[in-house]
Amino acid sequence: MHRILTVLAPLTPLYVLWGVWAASWLLAGLTAAPAARRPGGGAERMAVLLVYAGFGLLFIPVLGAALWTPRGWIYGALVGLTAAAFTFCWWARLHLGALWSFRTTAKAGHHVVDTGPYALVRHPIYTGILAAALATAMVFGHLSNLLGVGVLAAAFWLKAAVEERFLSETLGADAYAAYARRVRRLIPYIL
C-alpha cells in the first residue's frame, strides 16, 4: 500500500487539475446556446472515439514501466504547464461564449470568431488540451501516455477538419477561408 501511495502522490496535482477542469467544463456546457444546425457524417463520431481512446492511453499506463520520472523544477514546470494550458482553454471557452458546444454545431447568430485566443490559433481549446496532455504524459513517463497524446492530436486534427468544413459551408467559404489563411489550426505560426 505504501508503494502505491508513493507512486500516486506526485501525480495528485495533475489528477486534481484534470478533475477540476473536466468538472467545470461539463458544468459550463449547461450555458451553451442550443444548436441551430449540425453536420452529418461519421467523421466527427470517429474523432470522438479517438478522443476517448487517447484519454484512455493518457491516463492508463499500459505499455511497460515508466521511461522517466521528472523531479524538482522539471516536475513543477510540467504541472505549471498543465495549469497554464487549462487556463488557455478557459480563455477560449469564455471568449467563445454561447457559441461553444461539445459537438460541431452552428448557433443562432453564429459568426467567425477571430479575436482573443482565436487570433492565435483556430482551435485554441484543442491546443490547450493537447498541451495539458503532453505535459501530463511527460510527468507520467510511460510510452502509452505519449501514444495517448498522439491519438488525441489525430482526433483533434480530424475534428478540427470537420468543424472547419462545416463552418465554411455555414458561414460562407470566403469568410472562413480568409480567417484560415491568417491563423494556423493548432500551433501558432506553425501548424
MDAnalysis code that builds the backbone (N, CA, C; Angstrom):
import MDAnalysis as mda
import numpy as np

u = mda.Universe.empty(573, n_residues=191, atom_resindex=np.repeat(np.arange(191), 3), trajectory=True)
u.add_TopologyAttr("name", ["N", "CA", "C"] * 191)
u.add_TopologyAttr("resid", np.arange(1, 192))
u.add_TopologyAttr("resname", ["MET", "HIS", "ARG", "ILE", "LEU", "THR", "VAL", "LEU", "ALA", "PRO", "LEU", "THR", "PRO", "LEU", "TYR", "VAL", "LEU", "TRP", "GLY", "VAL", "TRP", "ALA", "ALA", "SER", "TRP", "LEU", "LEU", "ALA", "GLY", "LEU", "THR", "ALA", "ALA", "PRO", "ALA", "ALA", "ARG", "ARG", "PRO", "GLY", "GLY", "GLY", "ALA", "GLU", "ARG", "MET", "ALA", "VAL", "LEU", "LEU", "VAL", "TYR", "ALA", "GLY", "PHE", "GLY", "LEU", "LEU", "PHE", "ILE", "PRO", "VAL", "LEU", "GLY", "ALA", "ALA", "LEU", "TRP", "THR", "PRO", "ARG", "GLY", "TRP", "ILE", "TYR", "GLY", "ALA", "LEU", "VAL", "GLY", "LEU", "THR", "ALA", "ALA", "ALA", "PHE", "THR", "PHE", "CYS", "TRP", "TRP", "ALA", "ARG", "LEU", "HIS", "LEU", "GLY", "ALA", "LEU", "TRP", "SER", "PHE", "ARG", "THR", "THR", "ALA", "LYS", "ALA", "GLY", "HIS", "HIS", "VAL", "VAL", "ASP", "THR", "GLY", "PRO", "TYR", "ALA", "LEU", "VAL", "ARG", "HIS", "PRO", "ILE", "TYR", "THR", "GLY", "ILE", "LEU", "ALA", "ALA", "ALA", "LEU", "ALA", "THR", "ALA", "MET", "VAL", "PHE", "GLY", "HIS", "LEU", "SER", "ASN", "LEU", "LEU", "GLY", "VAL", "GLY", "VAL", "LEU", "ALA", "ALA", "ALA", "PHE", "TRP", "LEU", "LYS", "ALA", "ALA", "VAL", "GLU", "GLU", "ARG", "PHE", "LEU", "SER", "GLU", "THR", "LEU", "GLY", "ALA", "ASP", "ALA", "TYR", "ALA", "ALA", "TYR", "ALA", "ARG", "ARG", "VAL", "ARG", "ARG", "LEU", "ILE", "PRO", "TYR", "ILE", "LEU"])
u.atoms.positions = np.array([
    [0.824, -1.189, 0.000],
    [0.000, 0.000, 0.000],
    [0.874, 1.261, 0.000],
    [1.944, 1.225, 0.792],
    [2.847, 2.379, 0.864],
    [3.462, 2.669, -0.510],
    [3.824, 1.618, -1.244],
    [4.404, 1.794, -2.585],
    [3.416, 2.476, -3.531],
    [2.149, 2.081, -3.476],
    [1.130, 2.677, -4.332],
    [0.976, 4.165, -4.008],
    [0.912, 4.499, -2.704],
    [0.778, 5.901, -2.314],
    [2.012, 6.702, -2.715],
    [3.183, 6.104, -2.635],
    [4.418, 6.782, -3.028],
    [4.418, 7.089, -4.521],
    [3.882, 6.183, -5.324],
    [3.817, 6.393, -6.772],
    [2.745, 7.428, -7.120],
    [1.583, 7.373, -6.458],
    [0.469, 8.254, -6.798],
    [0.628, 9.675, -6.281],
    [1.340, 9.884, -5.163],
    [1.452, 11.208, -4.550],
    [1.927, 12.283, -5.521],
    [2.994, 12.068, -6.308],
    [3.415, 13.122, -7.230],
    [2.405, 13.378, -8.354],
    [1.527, 12.429, -8.615],
    [0.554, 12.586, -9.689],
    [-0.709, 13.311, -9.236],
    [-0.896, 13.430, -7.925],
    [-2.110, 14.029, -7.376],
    [-2.399, 15.422, -7.938],
    [-1.425, 16.344, -8.008],
    [-1.757, 17.670, -8.571],
    [-2.299, 17.583, -10.003],
    [-1.777, 16.672, -10.800],
    [-2.273, 16.526, -12.169],
    [-3.698, 16.001, -12.183],
    [-3.976, 14.994, -11.345],
    [-5.337, 14.465, -11.292],
    [-6.315, 15.540, -10.809],
    [-5.887, 16.359, -9.861],
    [-6.741, 17.443, -9.366],
    [-6.986, 18.452, -10.486],
    [-5.929, 18.864, -11.199],
    [-6.089, 19.820, -12.298],
    [-7.046, 19.285, -13.361],
    [-6.835, 18.045, -13.785],
    [-7.707, 17.457, -14.807],
    [-9.135, 17.329, -14.291],
    [-9.293, 16.925, -13.029],
    [-10.633, 16.764, -12.455],
    [-11.386, 18.077, -12.352],
    [-10.705, 19.117, -11.870],
    [-11.342, 20.436, -11.757],
    [-11.691, 20.958, -13.146],
    [-10.765, 20.818, -14.086],
    [-11.052, 21.291, -15.437],
    [-12.251, 20.535, -16.032],
    [-12.240, 19.216, -15.946],
    [-13.323, 18.418, -16.548],
    [-14.669, 18.748, -15.906],
    [-14.717, 18.839, -14.586],
    [-15.983, 19.135, -13.912],
    [-16.480, 20.530, -14.271],
    [-15.589, 21.506, -14.257],
    [-16.001, 22.872, -14.590],
    [-16.418, 22.980, -16.057],
    [-15.752, 22.223, -16.919],
    [-16.064, 22.241, -18.350],
    [-17.459, 21.672, -18.595],
    [-17.762, 20.567, -17.922],
    [-19.085, 19.955, -18.071],
    [-20.183, 20.879, -17.543],
    [-19.939, 21.501, -16.406],
    [-20.928, 22.435, -15.854],
    [-21.121, 23.640, -16.774],
    [-20.044, 24.149, -17.338],
    [-20.147, 25.295, -18.243],
    [-20.918, 24.935, -19.507],
    [-20.909, 23.669, -19.871],
    [-21.650, 23.228, -21.043],
    [-23.145, 23.489, -20.923],
    [-23.625, 23.638, -19.704],
    [-25.042, 23.909, -19.486],
    [-25.434, 25.307, -19.946],
    [-24.432, 26.201, -20.145],
    [-24.721, 27.578, -20.549],
    [-24.671, 27.775, -22.063],
    [-24.335, 26.750, -22.811],
    [-24.226, 26.883, -24.270],
    [-25.604, 27.082, -24.895],
    [-25.627, 27.897, -25.924],
    [-26.881, 28.125, -26.648],
    [-27.275, 26.850, -27.399],
    [-28.570, 26.669, -27.664],
    [-28.988, 25.473, -28.413],
    [-28.484, 25.517, -29.854],
    [-28.292, 24.337, -30.399],
    [-27.800, 24.225, -31.773],
    [-28.905, 24.554, -32.759],
    [-28.543, 25.299, -33.793],
    [-29.481, 25.579, -34.876],
    [-29.277, 24.588, -36.019],
    [-28.035, 24.080, -36.142],
    [-27.705, 23.174, -37.244],
    [-26.478, 22.351, -36.873],
    [-26.472, 21.085, -37.312],
    [-25.328, 20.187, -37.075],
    [-24.926, 19.536, -38.385],
    [-23.637, 19.170, -38.505],
    [-23.216, 18.483, -39.730],
    [-23.642, 17.018, -39.702],
    [-23.696, 16.428, -40.857],
    [-23.956, 14.995, -40.947],
    [-22.633, 14.254, -41.091],
    [-22.691, 12.961, -41.184],
    [-21.480, 12.173, -41.438],
    [-20.888, 11.570, -40.185],
    [-19.998, 10.627, -40.417],
    [-19.412, 9.887, -39.308],
    [-18.037, 10.341, -38.887],
    [-17.451, 11.339, -39.556],
    [-16.090, 11.759, -39.214],
    [-16.018, 12.313, -37.801],
    [-17.025, 13.049, -37.383],
    [-16.992, 13.585, -36.025],
    [-17.123, 12.462, -34.998],
    [-17.959, 11.469, -35.271],
    [-18.085, 10.325, -34.357],
    [-16.754, 9.593, -34.237],
    [-16.046, 9.442, -35.363],
    [-14.724, 8.808, -35.327],
    [-13.766, 9.634, -34.474],
    [-13.808, 10.945, -34.629],
    [-12.934, 11.816, -33.840],
    [-13.233, 11.671, -32.348],
    [-14.511, 11.595, -31.986],
    [-14.883, 11.454, -30.582],
    [-14.390, 10.115, -30.031],
    [-14.518, 9.045, -30.808],
    [-13.991, 7.744, -30.370],
    [-12.479, 7.812, -30.165],
    [-11.789, 8.508, -31.057],
    [-10.337, 8.674, -30.907],
    [-10.000, 9.497, -29.657],
    [-10.825, 10.474, -29.336],
    [-10.601, 11.262, -28.114],
    [-10.687, 10.350, -26.896],
    [-11.703, 9.506, -26.832],
    [-11.832, 8.567, -25.713],
    [-10.624, 7.639, -25.641],
    [-10.203, 7.116, -26.777],
    [-9.041, 6.224, -26.805],
    [-7.782, 6.975, -26.364],
    [-7.623, 8.194, -26.836],
    [-6.454, 8.992, -26.463],
    [-6.398, 9.259, -24.972],
    [-7.543, 9.637, -24.381],
    [-7.558, 9.873, -22.928],
    [-7.330, 8.579, -22.159],
    [-7.857, 7.470, -22.668],
    [-7.596, 6.183, -22.023],
    [-6.112, 5.878, -21.977],
    [-5.436, 6.064, -23.090],
    [-3.988, 5.817, -23.131],
    [-3.214, 6.844, -22.292],
    [-3.717, 8.070, -22.255],
    [-3.036, 9.107, -21.482],
    [-3.033, 8.789, -19.993],
    [-4.156, 8.294, -19.497],
    [-4.285, 8.104, -18.049],
    [-4.080, 6.676, -17.562],
    [-3.968, 5.716, -18.482],
    [-3.763, 4.333, -18.063],
    [-2.451, 3.838, -18.669],
    [-1.398, 3.759, -17.860],
    [-0.111, 3.292, -18.397],
    [-0.133, 1.795, -18.677],
    [-0.311, 1.447, -19.949],
    [-0.448, 0.032, -20.295],
    [0.778, -0.562, -20.975],
    [1.697, 0.246, -21.417],
    [2.844, -0.278, -22.154],
    [4.135, -0.181, -21.350],
    [4.274, -1.060, -20.364],
    [5.536, -1.162, -19.642],
    [5.716, -0.151, -18.529],
    [6.917, -0.161, -17.986],
    [7.273, 0.716, -16.870],
    [7.523, 2.131, -17.388],
    [7.521, 3.067, -16.459],
    [7.800, 4.455, -16.821],
    [9.211, 4.558, -17.397],
    [9.344, 5.346, -18.455],
    [10.643, 5.545, -19.093],
    [11.471, 6.576, -18.342],
    [10.811, 7.480, -17.628],
    [11.484, 8.507, -16.843],
    [10.529, 8.986, -15.763],
    [11.086, 9.670, -14.777],
    [10.309, 10.261, -13.701],
    [10.855, 11.663, -13.449],
    [10.156, 12.685, -13.918],
    [10.656, 14.047, -13.710],
    [10.604, 14.435, -12.237],
    [11.597, 15.158, -11.810],
    [11.676, 15.597, -10.411],
    [12.027, 17.074, -10.359],
    [11.859, 17.634, -9.192],
    [12.286, 19.002, -8.949],
    [11.575, 20.015, -9.829],
    [12.359, 20.954, -10.346],
    [11.788, 22.048, -11.122],
    [11.156, 21.566, -12.427],
    [11.648, 20.449, -12.981],
    [11.058, 19.923, -14.223],
    [9.634, 19.449, -13.940],
    [9.467, 18.727, -12.841],
    [8.128, 18.287, -12.439],
    [7.227, 19.503, -12.227],
    [7.705, 20.488, -11.491],
    [6.924, 21.696, -11.222],
    [6.561, 22.440, -12.495],
    [7.503, 22.512, -13.428],
    [7.240, 23.195, -14.697],
    [6.161, 22.466, -15.501],
    [6.183, 21.135, -15.480],
    [5.182, 20.368, -16.222],
    [3.790, 20.505, -15.604],
    [3.726, 20.524, -14.287],
    [2.430, 20.752, -13.622],
    [1.966, 22.175, -13.919],
    [2.886, 23.134, -13.877],
    [2.543, 24.522, -14.212],
    [2.074, 24.665, -15.646],
    [2.717, 23.950, -16.577],
    [2.295, 23.980, -17.973],
    [0.883, 23.413, -18.123],
    [0.585, 22.368, -17.373],
    [-0.769, 21.800, -17.407],
    [-1.786, 22.836, -16.957],
    [-1.492, 23.517, -15.857],
    [-2.405, 24.554, -15.355],
    [-2.535, 25.700, -16.367],
    [-1.431, 26.113, -16.964],
    [-1.470, 27.189, -17.962],
    [-2.270, 26.770, -19.189],
    [-2.143, 25.518, -19.588],
    [-2.885, 25.022, -20.747],
    [-4.389, 25.048, -20.473],
    [-4.794, 24.670, -19.255],
    [-6.218, 24.728, -18.910],
    [-6.709, 26.171, -18.839],
    [-5.849, 27.076, -18.407],
    [-6.199, 28.498, -18.401],
    [-6.431, 28.982, -19.834],
    [-5.588, 28.538, -20.765],
    [-5.751, 28.887, -22.172],
    [-7.081, 28.343, -22.708],
    [-7.414, 27.100, -22.342],
    [-8.704, 26.513, -22.744],
    [-9.858, 27.370, -22.234],
    [-9.775, 27.763, -20.973],
    [-10.860, 28.554, -20.394],
    [-10.946, 29.934, -21.023],
    [-9.808, 30.531, -21.365],
    [-9.830, 31.821, -22.045],
    [-10.609, 31.682, -23.359],
    [-10.311, 30.626, -24.103],
    [-11.003, 30.387, -25.375],
    [-12.493, 30.114, -25.140],
    [-12.796, 29.310, -24.151],
    [-14.192, 28.959, -23.858],
    [-14.994, 30.199, -23.492],
    [-14.434, 31.048, -22.634],
    [-15.125, 32.267, -22.227],
    [-15.238, 33.250, -23.390],
    [-14.207, 33.297, -24.221],
    [-14.220, 34.202, -25.365],
    [-15.288, 33.788, -26.386],
    [-15.478, 32.503, -26.531],
    [-16.471, 31.982, -27.470],
    [-17.891, 32.161, -26.937],
    [-18.048, 32.128, -25.636],
    [-19.353, 32.350, -25.013],
    [-20.383, 31.313, -25.414],
    [-21.577, 31.770, -25.735],
    [-22.700, 30.870, -26.045],
    [-22.521, 30.131, -27.366],
    [-21.531, 30.519, -28.166],
    [-21.287, 29.810, -29.435],
    [-20.593, 28.468, -29.216],
    [-20.035, 28.240, -28.032],
    [-19.325, 26.997, -27.755],
    [-20.308, 25.838, -27.601],
    [-19.867, 24.644, -27.992],
    [-20.642, 23.434, -27.714],
    [-19.707, 22.231, -27.716],
    [-20.190, 21.133, -27.143],
    [-19.416, 19.886, -27.129],
    [-19.255, 19.343, -28.536],
    [-20.312, 19.448, -29.316],
    [-20.318, 18.905, -30.678],
    [-20.218, 20.033, -31.689],
    [-19.937, 19.682, -32.921],
    [-19.889, 20.661, -34.001],
    [-21.312, 21.127, -34.283],
    [-21.538, 22.424, -34.112],
    [-22.862, 22.992, -34.335],
    [-22.742, 24.418, -34.844],
    [-23.828, 24.897, -35.415],
    [-23.980, 26.321, -35.705],
    [-25.100, 26.804, -34.800],
    [-24.903, 27.956, -34.208],
    [-25.889, 28.535, -33.308],
    [-26.545, 29.729, -33.997],
    [-27.638, 30.196, -33.460],
    [-28.262, 31.414, -33.975],
    [-27.246, 32.549, -33.849],
    [-27.049, 33.288, -34.918],
    [-26.097, 34.401, -34.902],
    [-24.641, 33.970, -34.969],
    [-24.391, 32.754, -35.383],
    [-23.022, 32.241, -35.447],
    [-22.194, 33.080, -36.424],
    [-20.944, 33.285, -36.088],
    [-20.030, 34.072, -36.912],
    [-18.606, 33.589, -36.686],
    [-17.695, 33.995, -37.537],
    [-16.284, 33.642, -37.375],
    [-15.746, 34.435, -36.195],
    [-15.218, 33.733, -35.206],
    [-14.592, 34.374, -34.056],
    [-13.091, 34.380, -34.326],
    [-12.516, 35.569, -34.444],
    [-11.097, 35.663, -34.791],
    [-10.336, 36.613, -33.873],
    [-10.835, 36.769, -32.653],
    [-10.180, 37.628, -31.673],
    [-9.775, 36.807, -30.453],
    [-9.036, 37.424, -29.545],
    [-8.582, 36.725, -28.348],
    [-7.715, 35.538, -28.729],
    [-7.929, 34.383, -28.112],
    [-7.113, 33.214, -28.435],
    [-7.333, 32.725, -29.862],
    [-8.490, 33.086, -30.438],
    [-8.798, 32.681, -31.813],
    [-8.012, 33.503, -32.835],
    [-7.308, 34.523, -32.386],
    [-6.382, 35.245, -33.262],
    [-5.036, 34.536, -33.307],
    [-4.786, 33.634, -32.348],
    [-3.523, 32.883, -32.286],
    [-3.626, 31.545, -33.015],
    [-4.717, 30.824, -32.773],
    [-4.975, 29.534, -33.423],
    [-6.477, 29.397, -33.647],
    [-6.858, 28.621, -34.662],
    [-8.279, 28.455, -34.977],
    [-8.992, 27.558, -33.972],
    [-8.253, 26.729, -33.267],
    [-8.853, 25.790, -32.310],
    [-8.084, 25.834, -30.989],
    [-8.166, 26.963, -30.263],
    [-7.364, 27.101, -29.047],
    [-7.734, 26.117, -27.943],
    [-8.965, 25.669, -27.902],
    [-9.332, 24.687, -26.877],
    [-8.584, 23.381, -27.132],
    [-8.529, 22.948, -28.371],
    [-7.774, 21.731, -28.694],
    [-6.289, 21.931, -28.398],
    [-5.769, 23.104, -28.716],
    [-4.368, 23.404, -28.435],
    [-4.098, 23.295, -26.942],
    [-4.978, 23.876, -26.139],
    [-4.806, 23.818, -24.691],
    [-4.880, 22.402, -24.150],
    [-5.851, 21.633, -24.619],
    [-5.979, 20.249, -24.155],
    [-4.742, 19.444, -24.552],
    [-4.266, 19.633, -25.772],
    [-3.075, 18.902, -26.218],
    [-1.840, 19.293, -25.414],
    [-1.699, 20.567, -25.093],
    [-0.557, 20.999, -24.276],
    [-0.642, 20.394, -22.876],
    [-1.845, 20.387, -22.291],
    [-2.027, 19.774, -20.972],
    [-1.752, 18.275, -21.034],
    [-2.217, 17.632, -22.092],
    [-1.996, 16.192, -22.249],
    [-0.511, 15.884, -22.411],
    [0.197, 16.680, -23.187],
    [1.630, 16.447, -23.382],
    [2.388, 16.623, -22.067],
    [2.078, 17.680, -21.330],
    [2.747, 17.891, -20.041],
    [2.433, 16.742, -19.086],
    [1.192, 16.296, -19.073],
    [0.788, 15.179, -18.217],
    [1.518, 13.902, -18.617],
    [1.589, 13.630, -19.907],
    [2.296, 12.437, -20.383],
    [3.770, 12.491, -20.005],
    [4.353, 13.682, -20.028],
    [5.771, 13.815, -19.657],
    [5.971, 13.538, -18.164],
    [4.982, 13.871, -17.346],
    [5.078, 13.552, -15.914],
    [4.895, 12.055, -15.702],
    [3.889, 11.460, -16.334],
    [3.624, 10.038, -16.153],
    [4.780, 9.198, -16.687],
    [5.313, 9.576, -17.836],
    [6.518, 8.957, -18.358],
    [6.397, 7.602, -19.017],
    [5.189, 7.143, -19.310],
    [5.017, 5.855, -19.978],
    [4.869, 6.066, -21.484],
    [5.291, 5.091, -22.239],
    [5.121, 5.137, -23.685],
    [3.647, 5.248, -24.054],
    [2.787, 4.546, -23.312],
    [1.352, 4.593, -23.602],
    [0.790, 6.000, -23.420],
    [1.320, 6.747, -22.450],
    [0.850, 8.117, -22.239],
    [1.188, 8.986, -23.444],
    [2.398, 8.836, -23.972],
    [2.794, 9.595, -25.162],
    [1.970, 9.173, -26.376],
    [1.684, 7.882, -26.477],
    [0.829, 7.391, -27.547],
    [-0.562, 8.016, -27.435],
    [-1.043, 8.177, -26.210],
    [-2.329, 8.830, -25.981],
    [-2.347, 10.259, -26.507],
    [-1.249, 10.989, -26.315],
    [-1.154, 12.352, -26.838],
    [-1.223, 12.326, -28.367],
    [-0.541, 11.354, -28.982],
    [-0.591, 11.224, -30.442],
    [-1.994, 10.927, -30.949],
    [-2.704, 10.055, -30.247],
    [-4.080, 9.727, -30.644],
    [-4.974, 10.949, -30.459],
    [-4.790, 11.687, -29.356],
    [-5.559, 12.914, -29.148],
    [-5.273, 13.933, -30.246],
    [-4.017, 14.068, -30.634],
    [-3.654, 15.011, -31.699],
    [-4.359, 14.630, -33.009],
    [-4.360, 13.342, -33.328],
    [-5.051, 12.889, -34.541],
    [-6.556, 13.149, -34.434],
    [-7.126, 12.894, -33.263],
    [-8.561, 13.111, -33.056],
    [-8.923, 14.579, -33.217],
    [-8.135, 15.460, -32.609],
    [-8.446, 16.887, -32.696],
    [-8.186, 17.436, -34.094],
    [-7.206, 16.882, -34.794],
    [-6.973, 17.303, -36.179],
    [-8.178, 16.931, -37.039],
    [-8.682, 15.712, -36.863],
    [-9.860, 15.261, -37.609],
    [-11.089, 16.090, -37.233],
    [-11.303, 16.298, -35.951],
    [-12.463, 17.080, -35.501],
    [-12.366, 18.517, -35.995],
    [-11.171, 19.093, -35.981],
    [-10.981, 20.453, -36.489],
    [-11.322, 20.526, -37.977],
    [-10.924, 19.514, -38.736],
    [-11.230, 19.494, -40.174],
    [-12.741, 19.433, -40.396],
    [-13.435, 18.626, -39.609],
    [-14.901, 18.536, -39.712],
    [-15.519, 19.890, -39.381],
    [-15.074, 20.495, -38.294],
    [-15.624, 21.792, -37.885],
    [-15.373, 22.857, -38.939],
    [-14.163, 22.879, -39.479],
    [-13.825, 23.905, -40.465],
    [-14.629, 23.745, -41.751],
    [-14.813, 22.532, -42.172],
    [-15.628, 22.278, -43.371],
    [-17.076, 22.740, -43.125],
    [-17.606, 22.390, -41.967],
    [-18.974, 22.767, -41.608],
    [-19.114, 24.287, -41.475],
    [-18.173, 24.926, -40.789],
    [-18.240, 26.380, -40.621],
    [-18.088, 27.098, -41.956],
    [-17.255, 26.560, -42.818],
    [-17.084, 27.162, -44.132],
    [-18.393, 27.109, -44.924],
    [-19.069, 25.972, -44.856],
    [-20.364, 25.826, -45.539],
    [-21.432, 26.709, -44.904],
    [-21.412, 26.791, -43.582],
    [-22.461, 27.504, -42.845],
    [-22.260, 29.016, -42.856],
    [-21.031, 29.457, -42.664],
    [-20.764, 30.886, -42.510],
    [-20.298, 31.552, -43.794],
    [-20.004, 30.751, -44.804],
    [-19.519, 31.291, -46.064],
    [-18.057, 30.952, -46.268],
    [-17.781, 30.342, -47.399],
    [-16.422, 29.871, -47.684],
    [-15.418, 31.012, -47.696],
    [-15.787, 32.167, -48.217],
    [-14.852, 33.285, -48.301],
    [-14.456, 33.792, -46.921],
    [-15.429, 33.971, -46.038],
    [-15.155, 34.488, -44.698],
    [-14.257, 33.534, -43.916],
    [-14.586, 32.245, -43.960],
    [-13.790, 31.297, -43.179],
    [-12.422, 31.067, -43.817],
    [-12.356, 31.050, -45.143],
    [-11.073, 30.845, -45.829],
    [-10.113, 31.984, -45.530],
    [-10.622, 33.197, -45.455],
    [-9.763, 34.343, -45.138],
    [-9.187, 34.195, -43.731],
    [-10.003, 33.767, -42.794],
    [-9.544, 33.519, -41.430],
    [-8.515, 32.387, -41.408],
    [-8.793, 31.303, -42.105],
    [-7.890, 30.146, -42.128],
    [-6.535, 30.491, -42.749],
    [-6.506, 31.419, -43.692],
    [-5.224, 31.836, -44.284],
    [-4.390, 32.642, -43.286],
    [-5.056, 33.384, -42.414],
    [-4.343, 34.237, -41.453],
    [-3.882, 33.490, -40.210],
    [-4.647, 32.490, -39.783],
    [-4.424, 31.877, -38.473],
    [-4.232, 30.368, -38.634],
    [-3.198, 29.826, -37.999],
    [-2.910, 28.382, -38.054],
    [-3.935, 27.596, -37.252],
    [-4.022, 26.303, -37.538],
    [-5.045, 25.455, -36.931],
    [-4.791, 25.176, -35.448],
    [-3.595, 24.701, -35.072],
    [-3.362, 24.269, -33.689],
    [-2.138, 24.883, -33.007],
    [-1.092, 25.161, -33.775],
    [0.136, 25.698, -33.193],
    [0.404, 27.062, -33.843],
    [0.409, 28.129, -33.023],
    [0.570, 29.472, -33.603],
    [1.778, 29.562, -34.548],
    [1.544, 30.112, -35.708],
    [2.557, 30.394, -36.743],
    [3.207, 29.151, -37.355],
    [2.811, 27.952, -36.910],
    [3.475, 26.729, -37.387],
    [2.514, 25.774, -38.069],
    [1.508, 25.308, -37.359],
    [0.646, 24.219, -37.849],
    [-0.821, 24.541, -37.623],
])
